[in-house]
């Protein structure tokens, strides 16, 4: 199942979909962890659908959608079955169970409180700051991931069973007692500490009600003041404004050449190569809204 085919629908259902490199577990975008804290904006999923149409679909875990996942990685079928039974007994079943390489399975739940990630020998808790592949081909089996009961495509994230941290701690304690260590809580990835997130609403607010040169002035300043971790969001947001203001593609490039602070070399140079794709996506959306 391809990213471009399902991402918009998944977003409407409250999931936080991100593109994942096919037959891997690696997100295609460097700033993917931002979407643990906020849902992607519609224009972002449009942009990704154009740039990564055939990629797998990942779900970012965290407060954006309030989801977390229990990843049972036991290769012994009897152990996996026993772990599933203990899980159902202590925190209850979930309608969303994904199979990648049987007897391993992943169960998706909801929590209104932060869930810490835990890594063990045969079980992982994927809490805030983690992600998992929801749709795509498994790297080992080359077969599609399978949802054995319900599918996220017809299930709202907010309808998932809610598990509180106390019950989750009880589950981990029970599994540790029977199967050994579950591992300590994971530290947040370093990118969470060093990479700022950007709410696109922070960009649109200063432009509200402005027209002509006054609006261009704000857009120029936002491009000049953009910093690492925000380059992509700033680029997409400004381009959508310029397209709606009917600026030509040539002049949009000139506008960015004169004002965009993103380096043209090194790890942030990729954002420059994405400008044409962002312009195309904005024009497609703009044309659709006018018909």
C-alpha positions in Angstrom: 0.0 0.0 0.0 1.6 3.2 -1.2 2.0 6.4 0.8 0.3 8.7 -1.8 -2.8 6.4 -1.8 -3.6 6.3 1.9 -1.8 9.2 3.7 -4.6 11.8 3.3 -7.2 9.4 4.5 -5.1 8.3 7.5 -4.6 11.9 8.5 -8.3 12.5 8.5 -8.7 9.6 10.9 -6.3 11.2 13.4 -3.1 9.2 12.6 0.2 10.9 12.1 1.5 9.3 8.8 5.1 9.8 7.7 6.8 8.4 4.6 9.2 5.5 5.2 11.9 4.2 2.8 10.5 1.0 1.2 11.5 -2.3 2.8 13.1 -0.5 5.7 12.0 1.0 9.0 13.7 4.3 8.3 11.7 7.5 7.8 12.3 9.3 4.6 12.3 12.8 6.2 14.9 14.0 8.8 12.4 16.0 10.8 10.0 13.0 11.3 10.0 13.3 15.1 8.2 16.6 14.9 5.1 14.6 13.9 5.2 12.8 17.2 4.2 16.1 18.8 1.9 17.4 16.1 -0.1 16.0 13.2 1.2 16.8 9.7 -0.6 19.6 7.9 -2.5 18.8 4.8 0.0 20.5 2.6 2.8 18.5 4.1 1.1 15.2 3.2 0.4 16.5 -0.3 4.1 17.4 -0.6 5.2 14.0 0.6 2.8 12.2 -1.6 4.3 13.9 -4.6 7.9 13.4 -3.5 7.5 9.9 -2.0 4.4 8.4 -3.8 5.5 4.8 -3.6 7.1 4.8 -0.1 5.8 2.9 2.9 3.6 4.5 5.6 4.9 5.0 9.1 3.0 6.2 12.1 4.7 8.6 14.5 3.9 7.8 18.2 3.3 10.5 20.8 0.9 13.3 21.8 0.0 14.2 18.2 -2.3 11.2 17.9 -1.9 9.8 21.5 -0.9 6.4 20.2 1.8 4.0 21.4 2.6 0.4 20.4 3.6 -2.8 22.0 6.0 -4.7 19.7 6.3 -8.4 20.6 9.4 -9.7 19.0 9.5 -13.2 20.3 10.5 -15.7 17.6 9.3 -18.7 19.7 5.6 -19.2 19.0 4.7 -20.5 22.4 6.4 -17.5 24.1 4.8 -15.1 21.7 1.4 -16.6 22.4 1.9 -16.4 26.2 3.0 -12.8 26.0 -0.1 -11.9 24.0 -2.3 -13.7 26.6 -0.6 -11.8 29.5 -1.0 -8.5 27.6 -4.7 -9.1 26.9 -5.3 -10.0 30.6 -3.6 -7.0 32.1 -4.1 -4.1 29.7 -6.8 -5.6 27.5 -7.0 -6.4 23.8 -6.8 -4.0 20.9 -8.5 -4.2 17.5 -5.3 -3.1 15.8 -2.8 -5.9 15.6 -0.1 -5.8 12.9 1.9 -8.8 11.7 5.2 -8.4 9.9 7.1 -11.6 10.5 5.0 -14.2 12.4 4.9 -15.0 15.3 6.0 -11.5 16.0 3.3 -8.9 16.3 2.7 -5.2 17.1 -0.3 -3.9 19.1 -1.5 -0.3 18.9 -3.1 1.4 21.9 -3.9 5.0 23.0 -2.8 6.8 26.1 -3.7 10.3 27.2 -0.5 10.5 29.3 3.1 10.3 28.0 4.3 6.7 27.5 8.1 6.1 27.8 9.7 3.8 25.3 11.2 0.6 26.6 13.5 -1.8 24.7 13.8 -5.4 25.8 15.0 -8.7 24.4 11.7 -9.8 23.1 9.5 -6.8 23.6 9.6 -3.1 22.8 7.3 -0.3 24.0 7.2 2.4 21.3 6.2 5.5 23.1 6.6 9.2 22.3 9.5 9.8 19.9 9.2 6.5 18.2 7.5 5.3 15.0 6.6 2.1 13.3 5.7 0.9 9.8 1.9 0.6 9.3 1.8 -0.2 5.6 4.5 -1.4 3.2 6.7 -4.5 2.6 8.6 -6.2 5.4 12.4 -6.0 4.9 12.9 -9.7 5.6 9.8 -11.4 4.2 9.2 -9.0 1.3 5.5 -9.5 2.1 3.1 -6.7 3.0 2.5 -5.9 6.7 -0.9 -7.3 7.6 -3.5 -6.0 10.0 -5.3 -9.2 11.2 -8.5 -7.7 12.6 -9.3 -4.0 12.0 -7.2 -1.7 9.8 -6.1 1.9 10.6 -7.8 2.8 7.3 -11.2 2.2 8.8 -10.4 3.0 12.5 -10.0 6.4 14.1 -6.9 6.8 16.3 -9.1 8.3 19.1 -11.2 5.2 19.2 -8.4 2.9 20.3 -8.5 1.4 23.8 -6.8 3.7 26.4 -4.1 2.3 28.6 -2.8 4.3 31.6 0.9 4.2 32.7 0.1 2.3 35.9 -1.5 -0.7 34.0 1.4 -0.6 31.4 3.9 -0.8 34.3 2.0 -3.7 35.7 2.2 -5.5 32.3 6.0 -4.9 32.1 6.4 -6.2 35.6 4.5 -9.4 34.8 6.4 -10.0 31.6 9.7 -9.4 33.4 8.7 -11.9 36.1 8.0 -14.6 33.5 10.4 -13.9 30.8 13.3 -11.9 32.3 14.3 -8.3 31.9 12.3 -5.9 29.7 15.0 -3.3 29.6 15.2 0.2 30.9 13.2 3.2 29.5 14.9 4.6 26.4 16.4 8.0 26.4 14.9 10.3 23.9 16.8 10.4 20.6 19.4 13.2 20.5 17.4 14.9 17.7 14.6 15.5 20.1 16.9 17.6 22.3 18.7 19.5 19.5 16.1 19.9 16.8 13.4 22.5 17.4 9.9 21.9 16.0 7.9 24.5 14.1 4.2 25.0 14.2 3.2 26.3 10.8 0.5 28.4 12.5 3.4 30.4 14.0 4.3 31.4 10.4 0.8 32.2 9.2 -0.3 34.3 12.1 2.0 37.4 11.3 0.7 37.4 7.7 -3.0 37.4 8.6 -4.8 40.4 7.1 -1.7 41.7 5.2 -1.6 42.2 1.5 0.8 43.2 -1.2 4.2 44.5 -0.1 3.4 44.2 3.6 2.8 40.5 3.2 5.9 40.1 1.1 7.9 41.8 3.8 6.8 39.3 6.4 7.5 36.4 4.0 11.0 37.7 3.3 11.7 38.0 7.1 10.5 34.5 7.8 12.9 33.1 5.1 15.8 35.1 6.5 15.1 34.1 10.1 14.5 30.4 9.5 16.9 28.1 11.3 17.9 24.4 11.2 15.0 22.1 12.0 12.6 24.6 10.6 13.9 25.0 7.0 11.5 22.5 5.5 8.4 23.8 7.2 9.3 27.4 6.4 10.0 26.6 2.8 6.7 24.8 2.2 4.6 27.4 4.1 6.1 30.4 2.3 5.7 28.7 -1.1 2.1 28.0 -0.5 1.5 31.7 0.3 3.4 32.8 -2.8 1.5 30.5 -5.1 -1.8 31.7 -3.7 -0.6 35.2 -4.4 0.0 34.1 -8.0 3.7 34.6 -8.1 5.3 32.8 -11.0 7.7 29.8 -10.5 10.6 31.8 -11.8 10.0 34.6 -9.3 9.5 32.2 -6.5 13.0 30.8 -7.1 14.3 34.4 -7.2 12.5 35.2 -4.0 14.2 32.2 -2.3 17.6 32.9 -3.8 17.6 36.4 -2.3 16.1 35.6 1.1 16.2 32.0 2.2 18.8 31.3 5.0 19.1 27.5 4.4 22.7 26.5 3.4 23.0 25.3 -0.2 25.6 22.7 0.9 25.8 20.1 3.6 22.9 18.3 5.3 20.4 21.1 4.8 21.0 21.5 1.0 18.2 19.0 0.3 15.6 21.5 1.1 16.6 23.6 -2.0 16.0 20.5 -4.2 12.5 20.3 -2.8 11.3 23.7 -3.9 10.0 22.7 -7.3 8.1 19.8 -5.8 6.6 22.1 -3.2 5.6 24.6 -5.9 3.9 21.9 -7.9 2.0 20.6 -4.9 0.8 24.1 -4.0 -0.4 24.8 -7.5 -2.2 21.5 -7.7 -4.0 22.2 -4.4 -4.7 25.8 -5.4 -6.2 24.8 -8.7 -8.4 22.1 -7.1 -9.8 24.6 -4.6 -10.7 27.0 -7.4 -12.8 24.5 -9.2 
